[in-house]
Amino acid sequence: MSKLRFLTAGESHGPGLSIIVEGMPSGLELLEEDINHHLQRRQGGYGRGARMKIEKDRVSFTAGVRHGFTIGSPISLQIANKDYENWIVVMNPSPVNKQEEQVKEKLAQKYITKVRPGHADFAGAIKYRHEDVRNVLERSSARETTSRVAAGAVGHKLLDSFGVTVRSHVIQVGSTSLPQEYCGRLSEEEFKEVESSDMRCKSKLTTELMKQEIDNSRKQGESLGGIVELIVSGLPIGIGSHVHWDRRLDGILAQALMSIHTVKAVSFGIGFEAGILPGSQVHDEIQVKEENILEKSNYKHLTNRAGGIEGGMTNGEEIVCRIALKPIPTLARSEKDSLKSIDLYKKANDVAFYERSDVCVVPAGGVVCEAMAAFILADQLLQKFGGDSIDETLNNYKNYIEYCRGR
Ligand SMILES: Cc1cc2nc3c(=O)[nH]c(=O)nc-3n(C[C@H](O)[C@H](O)[C@H](O)COP(=O)(O)O)c2cc1C
């Protein structure tokens, strides 16, 4: 049913990442810089580790774009892993001479049989029958989120043509939260503040408090999770559908967001509170708008507790969605304080091994959430409005908006 889809390939320390985006209409302006902008946003944030200093992600198009415009064919994007030059022996796709002393030594250094709690290591090694756990962690690594951000940037570009924005801000890190009155909305001005904050948080004070909490965690060999709020503006009424379980927009968005590394919960609007409050405090009353006939609808909801989606469809209000990310599992601790784990080769108790790691990835996680949501919504717009060229898609969209104004 999807009109737009993407596939990714790439190991964390392999030669690079490959992304194919299929189904984009022709005629959409798309520059490598559009993608690089979002890749750079993912690399920021206070609490990141040394890897982000090595990688300066840049994309190259190898298909689907000509002279800065899509031509309707699959778009192929490549991102090189700079760190690969340090891993040429260990991660080489071609066979290496394992009899050579230097090669033997390098492979032994990076051979892993201990698994890290909280990662894919344990189940992945057993499921795929790997002796070297590296075969799991290289792909399960959140390096893969770089590819998602690249694909999402293509989605953002389509959404731009419809005047739709998908933006996030961090509302909680560990025990530090943005005051409730700042949540649930993100004006243009506030988003500028978010973009310039190390924590992607709109309040300078909360940003500082979050950073202090990260510093304390780093000293204690701890890691921190948090909550991101995602706000989508500009969508017309009726994106998604009530008619079948796999066409409901909240379900589709939740799946995409839940698939992101570290994401443990996704909620829309008042979320879990909807299970506690009585009906009159949960549902959003609807009224005729008194002004603004040039907008996309003549009606408005008096509140937005549903987070912009009712019956699996957009209702004309902003989509407001919260995403909880767990603390990253790799803890920078001495062996005696490391998390208890096992060695699959020795079949014995052991402790988690440490490989260079971040402390808090919540700000970067927000950029990944935006990317996944942008891609899903771009697909949803194409499903609703069709078209093989962007002009055709936009014409269909304009007709629909005219119709909505008449209802
Ligand atoms: C942007 C981003 C960066 C991450 N960096 C690290 C890291 O440096 N170290 C680590 O242990 N986990 C990191 N993670 C988290 C792991 O990838 C993730 O916890 C792990 O794959 C298992 O999570 P899951 O159970 O949600 O799949 C990162 C996650 C994201 C979203």
The ligand as an ORCA input file, in Angstrom:
! r2SCAN-3c Opt
* xyz 0 1
  C      21.166      8.291     18.084
  C      21.462      7.095     18.944
  C      22.775      6.855     19.354
  C      23.081      5.756     20.172
  N      24.366      5.569     20.620
  C      24.611      4.542     21.480
  C      25.908      4.358     22.052
  O      26.843      5.123     21.778
  N      26.104      3.334     22.903
  C      25.102      2.474     23.253
  O      25.293      1.577     24.047
  N      23.865      2.615     22.745
  C      23.604      3.629     21.876
  N      22.344      3.779     21.371
  C      21.317      2.869     21.796
  C      21.392      1.505     21.214
  O      21.532      1.537     19.839
  C      20.128      0.769     21.628
  O      19.891      0.943     22.980
  C      20.211     -0.670     21.396
  O      20.205     -0.872     20.004
  C      19.083     -1.467     21.950
  O      17.915     -0.713     22.012
  P      16.514     -1.351     21.773
  O      16.316     -2.412     22.813
  O      15.565     -0.231     21.909
  O      16.586     -1.894     20.397
  C      22.027      4.874     20.564
  C      20.712      5.121     20.128
  C      20.416      6.221     19.344
  C      18.989      6.467     18.919
*
